């Protein structure tokens, strides 16, 4: 959907765009920085905003599970659906809750590499609107506020990944069993920036500003609680649609012995917007 904010809301959006462009210009870049004048002149389009107010608004903007199904690279299998809210539910104030629960029966192994045994039931969602950087949509802002688990064996994530190919990938939030967030970019090789987070289980905002820098490449600026942390180059990101995903995976890269009880990952104010040069 297109958002044409008025009054204070419009001014706030334009301030955020200008601030992002200014940060990009000030940060240590690889390639050319976004122009504040060019970004400020473009129309702004909101793709996902305030989508956890109700089950209806959730389902208007998001699909259940991963784009490819219920399994991925850990020991949790995703079970959320329109009729199953045991592992994905909403609470007042527009908060999305994902719960991973240990199971005590044999459910086989994950269908995805590295084919780990399924030990948990959990949940994932992915956006109905995709991210696609090109000449018409050269800049994207993606952000959200999260309460993330960080104990050994827990693996929450907020990320974008190629819809038709891998790479590309950008991990905006990823904890792997400790209190460091992994800001990652994958374009055939990994670029990783690890940032310690004070109390990951409290609310923090994780954000990227992604801008087209050439006919093939993008620059991704990573932010924690409004503070710039890193700039990565994403080679060959341009022209490749990407899915936006929120999920709670378990074990795998976060350690092989996860918690015996329930684990919670909470999200609110998840937002995706872009400039439109149309």
Secondary structure, 3 states (H helix, E strand, C coil): CCCCCCHHHHHHHHHHHHHHHHHHHHCCCCCCCCCHHHHHHCEEEEEECCCCCCHHHHHHHEEECECCECCCCCCEEECCECCECCCEEEECCCEEEEEEEECCCCCCECCCCCCCECCEEECEEEECCCECCCCCCCEEEEEEEEECCCCCCEEEEEEEEECCCCCCEEEEEEECCCCEEEEEEECCCEEEEEEECCCCCCCEEEEEEEEECCCCCEEEEEEECCEEEEEEEECCCCCCCEEEEEEEEECHHHCCCCCCCCEEEEEEEEEEEEEECC
